[in-house]
Amino acid sequence: MRIYNTLTRRKEEFVPLEEGKVKMYACGITVSGEAHIGHGYQALIYDIMRKYLEKCGYNVIYARNYTDVDDKIIAKSKETGIPADEYAAAMIKKIDTTMSEMDVDEPTLWLKATQNIDNIINFISKLIQKGNAYAAPCGDVYFSVASFRRYGCLSNRSVEDMLDGVRVENNDEKRDPADFALWKSAKEGEIYWNSPWGKGRPGWHIECSAMNYAAFGDQIDIHGGGRDLIFPHHENEIAQSESLTGKQFAKFWTHNGLIKVNGQKMSKSLGNSLLLEDLLKKYTNEAIKFALLQNNYRQDINITDELFPEAEKHLTEFYKLISEVEKRFGTGKAGNLEIDKKFNADMDEDFNTALALSELFAIFKTISQKLAKGDESCADDVMQVRKTYSLLGLFKRNAAEYLAEVAAKNPVEIPVEVENLAKQRWEAKKLRDFALADKLRAEIDALGYTVKDSKDGYTVLKK
């Protein structure tokens, strides 16, 4: 298996630090707002990485974090009048509900900044002792960028270039403009914890370093997050962690691409954020996954008006064929290992979900041809597709239930002529005039619609 390593800027053969075991961490959500499609995408990508590594036989310990205290959350607290800790807890509960609807598995470990304050304070204290950090008179604590010679190794930029790309506050407490906060003294009315430097709270960057250290020790195999975190967040994590331990923090750094909406970067300021909760009301979670996974995870995704409807269309056709196969031949028995072999080869090449999904069109074409010939091995193919592609969160549903959900989320206005025929057919069925009912069904089919019966009535659907 080869994985692209942001640190070395090339694909490398994956070999874990400890044989048979993988320690993996991905930066999660800052809970200052609801989960948007970018959050869902990142959670999906690292869930898939974890599952594929497990499929390859590794024992994976996968940690994600919630940043539940930071400047944005404090700003929301002031805006809403809700205490910061209560606001964060309520938002986490809402985000968890949305993610469960997205059907993304829980990590092995959920880490929260507010549950690791002692770990963070101890980490900072050790950095001060080693000379990599210093306490300012005001109660803030800063990391000394000059004390870490490899600063910039991840983003491949000099400190001067970095300062050109970020806002640097005029602060007489800092020894160097590039230094960043590890501990922030509390302002009036802000949430705080007691520390050796006074009342305050952790800076954003130190949270992940301290939580990693507490959960995994000196080193991890894979650290992930969105590409926008490379600098300054992940760069600062490296500086903090490696200054403390003297060891390479993460062997592989992986970063997923960003979300664009009709060519523009998704952001609150542009008003084009797509909330995950809203998308799940319109599309099935499998359609959302299918749409997002058509790109290699390192590429940006441009969400156009057609992206999700097109994905839903493809999945609907696939599920219709699955339904036909399973009705005729039942569940396959032997499976088709060639399907799994190709999937594994694609995923071995830096988790290439785009290539793995592209294989589906040829696979389902073959299934359709076999079905037309009455070749019952098509049921084995369907069983293997379900088994293999469930790793991507696809083909996990009962076919009839999936198609019913799609119909419910996409109601179609039925012409009066078709609706009248459907009513006449239902009345004919109640009178047990099945010949007339079949004749009326044929007329409905000829108009491009179909009727699904249930014990409570019928539903007219567009083909």
MIZAKOL-393748 format. One line per 2 residues: number of its first residue (from 1); their letters; for each residue x, y, z of N, C-alpha, C. Coordinates in steps of 0.1 Angstrom, whole numbers. Layout:
<pts>
NUM	a	X:Y:Z:X:Y:Z:X:Y:Z ~ ...
</pts>
This chain:
<pts>
1	mr	8:-12:0:0:0:0:9:13:0 ~ 5:22:-9:13:34:-9:3:46:-5
3	iy	9:55:3:1:66:8:9:79:5 ~ 2:89:0:9:102:-3:11:109:11
5	nt	24:113:13:28:119:25:31:134:23 ~ 23:142:28:25:157:27:39:161:31
7	lt	44:154:41:57:158:47:68:157:37 ~ 68:146:29:78:143:19:74:147:5
9	rr	61:150:3:55:154:-10:57:143:-20 ~ 55:130:-16:55:119:-25:47:107:-19
11	ke	44:98:-28:38:85:-23:49:76:-17 ~ 45:70:-6:55:61:1:48:48:5
13	ef	56:37:5:51:25:9:47:26:24 ~ 35:22:28:31:23:42:37:11:50
15	vp	45:15:60:50:6:70:48:12:83 ~ 40:6:92:37:12:105:49:12:114
17	le	48:20:125:58:21:135:60:8:142 ~ 48:1:145:48:-11:152:41:-21:143
19	eg	47:-33:141:41:-43:132:27:-47:136 ~ 18:-46:126:4:-50:128:-5:-40:135
21	kv	0:-28:138:-7:-18:146:-6:-5:140 ~ -17:3:139:-17:16:133:-23:26:143
23	km	-16:37:146:-21:47:155:-24:59:145 ~ -36:63:145:-41:73:135:-49:84:142
25	ya	-47:96:138:-54:108:144:-58:117:133 ~ -71:122:134:-75:132:124:-82:144:132
27	cg	-78:156:128:-84:168:134:-99:168:131 ~ -107:170:141:-121:170:139:-127:184:138
29	it	-139:186:143:-147:198:141:-145:207:153 ~ -143:220:150:-144:231:160:-159:234:161
31	vs	-165:232:173:-180:232:173:-186:246:176 ~ -182:255:167:-187:268:168:-200:270:159
33	ge	-203:259:151:-214:260:143:-218:245:139 ~ -228:244:131:-233:231:127:-224:224:117
35	ah	-225:211:115:-217:204:106:-221:207:91 ~ -211:211:83:-213:213:69:-207:202:61
37	ig	-209:203:48:-204:192:39:-189:189:40 ~ -181:199:43:-167:198:44:-164:189:56
39	hg	-171:191:67:-169:183:79:-173:168:76 ~ -184:167:69:-189:153:66:-179:146:57
41	yq	-173:153:47:-163:147:38:-151:143:45 ~ -146:152:54:-133:148:61:-136:136:70
43	al	-147:136:77:-150:124:86:-152:111:78 ~ -158:112:66:-159:101:57:-146:96:52
45	iy	-137:105:48:-124:100:43:-116:93:53 ~ -115:98:65:-107:91:75:-114:79:81
47	di	-127:78:80:-134:66:84:-130:55:74 ~ -130:58:61:-127:49:50:-112:44:51
49	mr	-103:54:54:-89:50:56:-88:40:67 ~ -94:43:78:-94:34:90:-99:20:86
51	ky	-110:19:79:-116:7:76:-108:-1:66 ~ -102:6:56:-93:-2:47:-81:-7:53
53	le	-75:1:62:-63:-4:70:-67:-17:78 ~ -79:-16:84:-84:-28:91:-86:-40:82
55	kc	-91:-37:70:-93:-48:60:-79:-54:56 ~ -69:-46:56:-55:-51:53:-49:-58:65
57	gy	-56:-59:76:-52:-68:87:-46:-60:99 ~ -46:-47:98:-40:-39:109:-50:-37:120
59	nv	-45:-36:132:-52:-32:144:-51:-17:145 ~ -62:-10:141:-62:5:140:-68:11:153
61	iy	-60:20:159:-66:28:170:-67:42:163 ~ -80:46:161:-82:59:154:-89:69:163
63	ar	-82:80:164:-87:91:173:-91:103:165 ~ -102:109:169:-107:122:164:-109:131:175
65	ny	-109:144:173:-111:154:184:-122:163:180 ~ -128:168:191:-137:180:190:-130:191:197
67	td	-128:202:190:-123:215:196:-135:221:202 ~ -136:220:216:-148:225:222:-145:237:231
69	vd	-134:244:229:-131:257:235:-121:264:225 ~ -125:276:220:-116:284:212:-123:298:210
71	dk	-116:306:203:-121:320:201:-135:320:195 ~ -137:312:185:-150:312:178:-161:308:187
73	ii	-159:298:195:-169:293:204:-172:303:215 ~ -162:310:220:-164:321:229:-172:332:223
75	ak	-169:335:210:-176:346:203:-191:342:202 ~ -194:329:199:-207:324:198:-214:325:212
77	sk	-207:322:222:-212:323:236:-217:337:239 ~ -209:347:236:-212:361:238:-224:365:229
79	et	-225:360:217:-235:363:208:-249:358:212 ~ -249:345:218:-261:338:221:-265:340:236
81	gi	-255:344:244:-257:344:259:-257:331:266 ~ -253:321:258:-252:307:264:-237:305:268
83	pa	-235:300:281:-221:298:285:-214:289:275 ~ -201:292:273:-193:285:262:-194:270:264
85	de	-192:265:276:-192:250:277:-206:244:274 ~ -217:251:277:-230:246:274:-233:247:259
87	ya	-228:258:253:-230:260:239:-223:248:231 ~ -210:246:235:-202:235:228:-209:222:230
89	aa	-213:218:242:-219:205:244:-232:203:236 ~ -240:214:235:-252:213:227:-249:211:212
91	mi	-239:218:208:-235:217:194:-229:203:190 ~ -221:198:200:-216:184:198:-227:174:196
93	kk	-237:176:205:-249:166:204:-256:167:191 ~ -257:179:186:-264:181:173:-256:176:161
95	id	-243:178:162:-233:173:152:-233:158:152 ~ -233:152:164:-233:137:165:-245:131:158
97	tt	-257:138:160:-269:133:154:-268:133:139 ~ -263:144:133:-262:146:119:-252:136:113
99	ms	-241:133:120:-231:124:115:-236:110:116 ~ -245:107:126:-251:93:126:-260:91:114
101	em	-267:102:110:-275:101:98:-267:99:85 ~ -255:105:86:-245:103:74:-239:89:74
103	dv	-241:81:85:-236:68:87:-221:67:85 ~ -215:76:93:-200:75:95:-197:69:109
105	de	-189:59:109:-187:52:122:-179:61:132 ~ -181:58:145:-174:65:155:-159:61:155
107	pt	-150:70:159:-136:66:160:-134:57:172 ~ -122:51:173:-119:44:185:-119:52:197
109	lw	-114:65:196:-113:74:207:-119:88:203 ~ -128:93:211:-132:107:209:-124:115:219
111	lk	-117:125:215:-110:134:223:-115:148:223 ~ -116:154:235:-121:168:236:-112:176:244
113	at	-110:188:240:-100:197:246:-103:199:261 ~ -116:202:264:-120:205:277:-118:193:287
115	qn	-117:181:282:-114:170:290:-99:167:291 ~ -91:175:286:-76:173:286:-69:185:291
117	id	-75:194:299:-69:206:303:-56:203:311 ~ -57:193:320:-45:189:328:-33:184:319
119	ni	-37:176:309:-27:172:299:-21:183:292 ~ -29:193:288:-24:205:281:-15:213:289
121	in	-19:215:302:-10:223:311:3:216:313 ~ 3:203:315:15:196:317:24:197:305
123	fi	18:196:293:26:196:281:33:210:279 ~ 25:221:282:31:234:281:42:236:291
125	sk	40:231:303:50:232:314:63:226:310 ~ 62:214:303:74:208:299:81:215:288
127	li	74:222:279:80:230:268:87:242:274 ~ 81:248:284:88:259:291:101:254:297
129	qk	101:243:304:113:237:310:124:234:300 ~ 120:230:288:129:227:278:134:239:270
131	gn	128:251:273:133:263:266:126:266:253 ~ 115:258:250:108:260:237:96:269:239
133	ay	93:273:251:81:282:253:84:291:265 ~ 77:302:266:79:312:276:66:318:280
135	aa	65:321:293:53:328:298:55:343:298 ~ 45:350:293:46:365:293:40:370:305
137	pc	43:382:309:38:388:322:23:389:322 ~ 16:390:311:2:391:311:-5:378:314
139	gd	2:367:314:-4:354:317:-5:345:305 ~ -2:350:293:-2:342:281:11:334:281
141	vy	11:323:273:23:315:271:25:313:256 ~ 37:315:251:40:314:237:50:303:234
143	fs	49:297:222:59:289:217:69:297:210 ~ 82:294:212:93:301:205:96:294:192
145	va	92:299:181:94:293:168:109:292:165 ~ 117:301:169:131:301:167:138:289:174
147	sf	131:284:184:137:273:191:136:259:184 ~ 128:259:174:126:246:166:131:248:152
149	rr	143:243:149:150:245:137:142:240:124 ~ 134:230:126:127:224:114:114:231:112
151	yg	111:242:118:98:249:116:97:252:101 ~ 86:248:95:83:249:81:85:237:73
153	cl	89:226:79:91:213:72:79:208:65 ~ 67:210:71:55:204:65:50:213:53
155	sn	49:226:56:44:235:46:54:239:35 ~ 67:236:38:78:239:29:79:254:26
157	rs	77:262:37:78:276:35:87:282:46 ~ 94:293:43:102:299:54:93:307:63
159	ve	99:310:75:91:318:85:87:331:79 ~ 95:337:71:92:350:65:80:349:55
161	dm	80:338:47:69:336:38:56:334:46 ~ 57:326:57:45:323:65:39:336:71
163	ld	48:345:76:43:357:82:36:366:72 ~ 40:365:59:33:372:48:19:367:46
165	gv	17:354:49:4:348:47:-6:348:58 ~ -2:352:70:-11:352:81:-12:366:88
167	rv	-22:368:96:-24:380:103:-15:379:116 ~ -6:388:118:3:388:129:-1:400:138
169	en	-5:397:150:-9:407:160:3:415:165 ~ 1:428:167:12:436:174:11:433:188
171	nd	21:426:194:20:422:208:34:423:214 ~ 35:433:223:48:435:229:52:423:238
173	ek	43:415:241:46:403:250:54:392:243 ~ 53:392:230:59:382:222:74:386:220
175	rd	83:376:220:97:378:217:99:379:202 ~ 90:372:194:92:372:180:78:372:174
177	pa	75:379:163:62:380:157:57:366:153 ~ 66:356:150:62:343:145:57:334:157
179	df	60:338:169:56:329:180:41:329:181 ~ 36:317:186:22:315:187:18:311:201
181	al	5:313:204:0:312:218:-2:297:221 ~ 2:293:233:-1:279:238:-11:281:249
183	wk	-11:292:256:-21:294:267:-25:309:266 ~ -38:311:267:-43:325:265:-50:329:278
185	sa	-45:340:284:-51:345:296:-66:349:294 ~ -74:347:304:-88:349:302:-92:364:303
187	ke	-100:368:294:-106:382:294:-118:381:303 ~ -123:393:307:-135:394:316:-147:386:310
189	ge	-153:377:318:-165:370:313:-162:358:305 ~ -149:355:302:-146:343:294:-145:331:302
191	iy	-147:319:296:-145:306:302:-130:305:305 ~ -127:299:317:-112:298:320:-110:286:329
193	wn	-97:282:330:-92:272:339:-80:278:347 ~ -78:273:359:-66:278:366:-54:271:361
195	sp	-43:278:360:-30:273:356:-19:279:363 ~ -6:274:361:5:281:368:7:295:363
197	wg	1:299:352:3:312:346:-9:321:348 ~ -19:316:356:-31:324:359:-43:318:352
199	kg	-54:324:353:-67:319:347:-66:321:332 ~ -70:310:325:-69:311:310:-75:299:304
201	rp	-71:297:291:-75:285:283:-65:282:273 ~ -65:270:268:-55:266:258:-56:273:245
203	gw	-45:275:238:-45:279:224:-49:267:215 ~ -54:269:203:-59:259:195:-48:248:192
205	hi	-36:252:188:-27:243:183:-22:233:193 ~ -21:237:206:-15:228:216:-25:217:220
207	ec	-38:220:217:-48:209:221:-45:196:214 ~ -43:196:201:-41:184:194:-28:177:198
209	sa	-17:185:200:-4:179:204:-6:172:217 ~ -12:179:227:-14:173:240:-23:161:241
211	mn	-34:161:233:-43:150:233:-37:138:226 ~ -29:140:215:-22:130:209:-12:123:218
213	ya	-4:131:225:6:127:235:-1:118:246 ~ -12:123:251:-19:116:262:-25:102:257
215	af	-29:102:244:-36:90:239:-26:80:233 ~ -16:85:227:-7:76:219:8:76:223
217	gd	12:86:231:26:87:234:34:95:225 ~ 47:92:222:56:101:215:52:102:200
219	qi	48:91:194:46:90:179:33:84:175 ~ 29:88:163:18:81:156:21:78:142
221	di	13:69:136:16:65:122:11:75:112 ~ -2:79:114:-9:88:104:-16:99:111
223	hg	-13:111:106:-21:123:111:-28:129:99 ~ -41:132:101:-48:137:90:-56:150:93
225	gg	-62:155:82:-70:167:83:-72:174:70 ~ -79:184:69:-81:192:57:-68:199:53
227	rd	-67:201:40:-54:208:35:-52:222:40 ~ -63:228:44:-62:242:50:-56:242:64
229	li	-53:230:70:-47:229:83:-32:227:82 ~ -26:225:70:-12:223:69:-4:234:76
231	fp	-8:247:73:-3:258:80:-14:268:84 ~ -14:272:97:-3:270:107:-6:258:116
233	hh	-18:252:116:-21:242:126:-12:230:127 ~ -10:223:116:-2:211:116:13:214:117
235	en	17:225:111:31:230:113:34:232:128 ~ 25:238:135:27:241:149:26:228:157
237	ei	18:219:153:17:206:160:31:199:160 ~ 37:199:148:50:193:147:60:200:156
239	aq	60:213:156:70:220:164:68:217:179 ~ 56:217:183:53:215:198:57:200:201
241	se	52:191:194:53:177:198:68:172:196 ~ 74:176:186:88:171:184:98:179:193
243	sl	95:191:197:103:198:207:102:191:220 ~ 90:185:223:89:178:236:96:165:236
245	tg	94:157:226:98:143:226:112:141:219 ~ 116:150:210:128:148:203:127:137:192
247	kq	114:133:189:111:122:179:102:127:168 ~ 102:121:157:93:124:146:79:122:151
249	fa	71:132:150:57:132:156:48:122:148 ~ 47:124:135:38:115:127:46:111:115
251	kf	45:98:112:53:92:101:47:97:87 ~ 33:97:87:26:101:75:17:112:78
253	wt	17:123:70:8:134:71:-1:133:58 ~ -14:132:60:-24:131:49:-34:143:50
255	hn	-37:148:39:-46:160:39:-56:158:27 ~ -69:159:31:-80:159:21:-82:173:15
257	gl	-87:173:2:-89:185:-5:-101:193:1 ~ -103:205:-4:-113:214:2:-126:214:-7
259	ik	-137:219:-2:-149:220:-9:-151:233:-15 ~ -155:233:-28:-159:245:-35:-173:244:-39
261	vn	-180:255:-40:-194:255:-45:-195:263:-57 ~ -198:256:-68:-199:263:-81:-186:271:-84
263	gq	-174:265:-81:-161:271:-83:-156:280:-73 ~ -164:284:-63:-160:293:-52:-157:285:-39
265	km	-147:289:-32:-144:283:-19:-156:284:-10 ~ -160:273:-4:-171:274:6:-167:281:18
267	sk	-175:291:22:-172:298:34:-185:305:39 ~ -185:308:52:-197:315:58:-198:329:52
269	sl	-186:336:50:-186:349:45:-192:351:32 ~ -191:340:23:-197:341:10:-211:336:10
271	gn	-215:331:22:-229:326:23:-232:314:15 ~ -222:305:12:-224:294:3:-221:281:11
273	sl	-222:281:24:-219:269:32:-231:259:30 ~ -228:247:28:-238:236:26:-239:228:39
275	ll	-249:230:47:-251:222:59:-254:208:56 ~ -247:199:63:-249:185:61:-264:180:64
277	ed	-269:186:74:-283:183:78:-293:186:66 ~ -291:198:59:-299:201:48:-298:192:36
279	ll	-285:188:33:-283:179:22:-289:165:25 ~ -289:161:37:-295:148:40:-310:147:39
281	kk	-316:159:40:-331:160:37:-334:158:23 ~ -325:161:14:-327:160:-1:-322:148:-7
283	yt	-311:142:-2:-304:131:-8:-301:120:2 ~ -300:108:-2:-296:97:7:-282:99:11
285	ne	-278:93:22:-264:94:26:-255:87:16 ~ -260:76:10:-251:69:0:-249:78:-12
287	ai	-259:85:-16:-257:94:-28:-247:105:-25 ~ -247:110:-13:-238:121:-9:-223:115:-9
289	kf	-222:103:-4:-209:96:-3:-204:93:-17 ~ -213:88:-26:-209:85:-40:-204:97:-47
291	al	-211:108:-45:-207:121:-51:-193:126:-46 ~ -191:125:-33:-178:130:-28:-167:121:-31
293	lq	-169:108:-32:-158:99:-34:-154:97:-48 ~ -160:104:-58:-157:103:-72:-143:110:-75
295	nn	-138:118:-65:-125:124:-66:-116:117:-57 ~ -103:117:-61:-93:113:-51:-93:122:-39
297	yr	-92:117:-27:-94:125:-15:-85:138:-14 ~ -73:138:-21:-64:149:-20:-69:161:-29
299	qd	-78:158:-38:-83:169:-48:-94:177:-41 ~ -95:189:-46:-107:197:-42:-119:192:-49
301	in	-131:194:-43:-143:189:-48:-151:202:-52 ~ -156:203:-64:-164:214:-68:-179:209:-69
303	it	-187:214:-59:-201:210:-59:-209:219:-68 ~ -214:213:-78:-223:220:-88:-237:215:-85
305	de	-247:222:-92:-261:218:-90:-264:204:-94 ~ -255:198:-103:-258:185:-108:-251:174:-100
307	lf	-242:177:-91:-233:167:-85:-241:157:-77 ~ -249:161:-68:-257:151:-60:-268:144:-67
309	pe	-276:152:-75:-287:145:-83:-281:135:-93 ~ -269:137:-99:-263:128:-108:-259:115:-100
311	ae	-253:117:-88:-249:106:-80:-261:97:-76 ~ -272:104:-72:-284:97:-68:-290:89:-80
313	kh	-289:95:-92:-294:88:-104:-286:75:-106 ~ -273:76:-105:-265:64:-107:-268:53:-97
315	lt	-269:57:-84:-271:47:-74:-285:41:-75 ~ -295:49:-79:-308:44:-81:-308:33:-92
317	ef	-301:36:-103:-300:26:-114:-294:13:-109 ~ -283:15:-101:-276:3:-95:-285:-5:-86
319	yk	-292:2:-78:-301:-5:-68:-313:-11:-75 ~ -318:-5:-86:-329:-12:-94:-324:-25:-99
321	li	-312:-26:-104:-306:-38:-110:-304:-48:-98 ~ -299:-43:-87:-297:-52:-76:-310:-58:-72
323	se	-321:-50:-72:-334:-55:-68:-339:-66:-77 ~ -337:-64:-90:-341:-74:-100:-333:-87:-98
325	ve	-320:-86:-96:-312:-98:-94:-316:-105:-82 ~ -318:-98:-71:-321:-105:-58:-335:-111:-58
327	kr	-344:-105:-65:-358:-110:-67:-358:-123:-74 ~ -349:-124:-85:-349:-136:-93:-340:-147:-88
329	fg	-328:-143:-83:-319:-154:-79:-316:-154:-64 ~ -321:-145:-56:-318:-144:-42:-304:-139:-39
331	tg	-299:-142:-27:-286:-137:-23:-275:-147:-29 ~ -265:-141:-35:-254:-149:-40:-247:-157:-29
333	ka	-239:-167:-33:-233:-175:-23:-217:-175:-24 ~ -212:-176:-36:-198:-178:-38:-191:-164:-38
335	gn	-197:-154:-43:-190:-141:-44:-181:-141:-56 ~ -177:-129:-60:-168:-128:-71:-155:-121:-66
337	le	-145:-128:-63:-133:-123:-57:-125:-113:-66 ~ -128:-114:-79:-121:-105:-88:-125:-91:-86
339	id	-138:-89:-82:-143:-75:-79:-135:-70:-67 ~ -134:-78:-57:-127:-74:-45:-112:-71:-48
341	kk	-106:-80:-56:-92:-78:-59:-89:-65:-66 ~ -98:-61:-76:-96:-48:-83:-98:-37:-73
343	fn	-108:-38:-64:-110:-27:-54:-98:-25:-46 ~ -93:-36:-41:-81:-35:-32:-69:-29:-39
345	ad	-67:-32:-52:-56:-26:-60:-58:-11:-61 ~ -70:-7:-63:-73:8:-63:-70:14:-50
347	md	-75:8:-39:-73:14:-26:-59:14:-21 ~ -51:4:-26:-37:3:-22:-29:15:-28
349	ed	-35:22:-38:-28:33:-44:-34:46:-39 ~ -30:49:-26:-34:61:-19:-49:62:-18
351	fn	-55:51:-14:-70:51:-11:-78:58:-23 ~ -76:52:-35:-81:58:-47:-96:54:-49
353	ta	-105:61:-42:-119:58:-43:-125:62:-56 ~ -119:72:-63:-124:76:-76:-122:64:-86
355	la	-111:58:-86:-109:46:-95:-118:35:-91 ~ -119:32:-78:-128:21:-73:-142:23:-77
357	ls	-147:36:-77:-161:38:-81:-163:37:-96 ~ -152:41:-103:-153:40:-118:-155:25:-122
359	el	-150:16:-114:-151:2:-118:-166:-3:-118 ~ -174:4:-110:-188:0:-108:-196:-1:-121
361	fa	-193:9:-130:-201:9:-142:-199:-3:-151 ~ -187:-8:-152:-184:-20:-159:-190:-32:-152
363	if	-189:-32:-138:-194:-43:-130:-209:-45:-132 ~ -216:-34:-131:-231:-35:-133:-235:-37:-147
365	kt	-227:-33:-156:-230:-37:-170:-229:-52:-172 ~ -219:-58:-166:-218:-73:-167:-229:-79:-160
367	is	-233:-74:-148:-244:-80:-140:-257:-79:-149 ~ -259:-68:-156:-271:-67:-164:-271:-77:-175
369	qk	-260:-79:-182:-259:-88:-193:-261:-102:-188 ~ -256:-106:-176:-258:-119:-170:-272:-122:-167
371	la	-279:-111:-161:-293:-112:-158:-301:-115:-170 ~ -298:-108:-181:-306:-109:-193:-304:-124:-199
373	kg	-293:-130:-197:-290:-144:-201:-295:-154:-192 ~ -300:-150:-180:-304:-159:-170:-293:-166:-162
375	de	-281:-159:-163:-269:-165:-156:-270:-161:-141 ~ -272:-171:-133:-274:-168:-118:-261:-164:-111
377	sc	-250:-164:-118:-238:-159:-112:-238:-144:-110 ~ -248:-138:-116:-249:-123:-114:-253:-120:-99
379	ad	-259:-130:-92:-262:-128:-78:-250:-129:-70 ~ -240:-137:-74:-227:-137:-67:-220:-123:-69
381	dv	-221:-118:-81:-215:-105:-83:-221:-94:-74 ~ -234:-94:-73:-241:-84:-65:-237:-86:-50
383	mq	-236:-99:-46:-232:-101:-32:-218:-95:-29 ~ -209:-97:-39:-196:-92:-37:-195:-77:-38
385	vr	-203:-71:-46:-204:-56:-47:-208:-51:-33 ~ -219:-57:-28:-224:-53:-15:-213:-54:-4
387	kt	-206:-65:-4:-196:-68:6:-184:-59:5 ~ -179:-57:-8:-167:-49:-10:-169:-34:-8
389	ys	-180:-29:-14:-182:-15:-15:-189:-10:-2 ~ -193:-19:7:-198:-14:20:-187:-6:27
391	ll	-175:-9:24:-164:-2:31:-164:13:28 ~ -170:16:16:-172:30:12:-185:36:17
393	gl	-193:27:24:-206:32:29:-217:30:18 ~ -214:22:8:-224:20:-3:-230:6:-4
395	fk	-242:5:-9:-249:-7:-12:-251:-15:1 ~ -254:-8:12:-257:-14:25:-272:-16:28
397	rn	-280:-10:19:-295:-10:22:-302:-21:14 ~ -314:-24:20:-323:-32:12:-327:-24:0
399	aa	-327:-30:-12:-330:-23:-24:-343:-16:-24 ~ -354:-23:-20:-367:-17:-20:-368:-5:-11
401	ey	-361:-6:1:-361:5:11:-354:17:5 ~ -342:14:-1:-334:25:-7:-342:33:-17
403	la	-348:25:-27:-356:32:-38:-368:39:-32 ~ -374:34:-21:-385:41:-15:-381:54:-9
405	ev	-369:54:-3:-363:66:3:-360:77:-7 ~ -355:72:-18:-352:82:-29:-365:88:-34
407	aa	-375:80:-36:-388:85:-41:-394:95:-31 ~ -392:92:-18:-398:101:-8:-390:114:-7
409	kn	-377:114:-10:-369:126:-9:-371:134:-22 ~ -376:128:-33:-377:135:-46:-391:133:-51
411	pv	-401:138:-45:-415:136:-50:-417:142:-64 ~ -424:134:-72:-426:138:-86:-441:141:-87
413	ei	-444:152:-94:-458:156:-97:-463:146:-107 ~ -473:139:-103:-479:129:-112:-490:135:-120
415	pv	-490:133:-134:-501:139:-142:-514:133:-138 ~ -525:142:-140:-538:138:-136:-543:125:-143
417	ev	-539:123:-156:-542:112:-164:-537:99:-157 ~ -524:100:-153:-518:88:-146:-524:85:-133
419	en	-527:96:-125:-533:94:-112:-547:88:-113 ~ -554:92:-123:-568:86:-125:-567:71:-129
421	la	-557:68:-137:-555:54:-141:-552:45:-129 ~ -543:51:-120:-539:44:-108:-550:42:-98
423	kq	-559:52:-97:-571:50:-89:-580:39:-94 ~ -582:40:-107:-591:29:-113:-585:16:-111
425	rw	-572:15:-112:-565:2:-110:-567:-3:-96 ~ -566:6:-86:-567:2:-72:-582:-3:-70
427	ea	-591:4:-75:-605:0:-74:-607:-14:-80 ~ -601:-16:-92:-603:-29:-98:-597:-40:-90
429	kk	-585:-37:-83:-579:-47:-75:-588:-51:-63 ~ -594:-40:-57:-603:-42:-46:-615:-51:-49
431	lr	-619:-49:-62:-631:-58:-67:-626:-71:-73 ~ -613:-74:-71:-606:-86:-76:-608:-88:-91
433	df	-609:-77:-98:-609:-77:-113:-594:-75:-118 ~ -587:-86:-116:-572:-85:-119:-569:-83:-133
435	al	-577:-88:-142:-574:-86:-156:-575:-71:-160 ~ -585:-64:-154:-586:-49:-157:-574:-42:-150
437	ad	-571:-47:-138:-559:-40:-130:-546:-42:-138 ~ -544:-54:-144:-532:-55:-152:-532:-47:-164
439	kl	-544:-45:-171:-545:-37:-183:-542:-22:-179 ~ -547:-18:-168:-545:-4:-164:-530:-2:-160
441	ra	-524:-12:-154:-509:-11:-151:-501:-9:-163 ~ -505:-17:-174:-498:-16:-186:-499:-2:-192
443	ei	-511:4:-191:-513:18:-196:-504:28:-188 ~ -503:26:-175:-495:35:-167:-480:33:-170
445	da	-476:21:-172:-462:18:-176:-459:25:-190 ~ -468:24:-199:-466:30:-212:-464:45:-212
447	lg	-470:51:-201:-468:66:-200:-456:70:-192 ~ -448:60:-188:-435:63:-181:-436:63:-166
449	yt	-446:56:-161:-447:56:-146:-449:41:-142 ~ -448:39:-129:-450:26:-123:-458:27:-110
451	vk	-464:16:-106:-472:17:-94:-467:6:-84 ~ -464:11:-72:-460:2:-61:-471:1:-51
453	ds	-475:-12:-48:-486:-14:-39:-481:-17:-25 ~ -489:-14:-15:-487:-18:-1:-500:-21:5
455	kd	-499:-26:17:-512:-29:24:-521:-18:26 ~ -515:-5:26:-523:7:29:-528:14:16
457	gy	-523:9:5:-526:17:-7:-516:15:-18 ~ -513:25:-25:-504:25:-37:-496:38:-38
459	tv	-485:37:-45:-476:49:-47:-473:49:-62 ~ -475:60:-69:-471:62:-83:-457:68:-84
461	lk	-449:62:-91:-435:66:-93:-431:68:-107 ~ -423:78:-110:-418:80:-123:-407:70:-126
463	k	-407:63:-137:-396:53:-140:-383:60:-141
</pts>
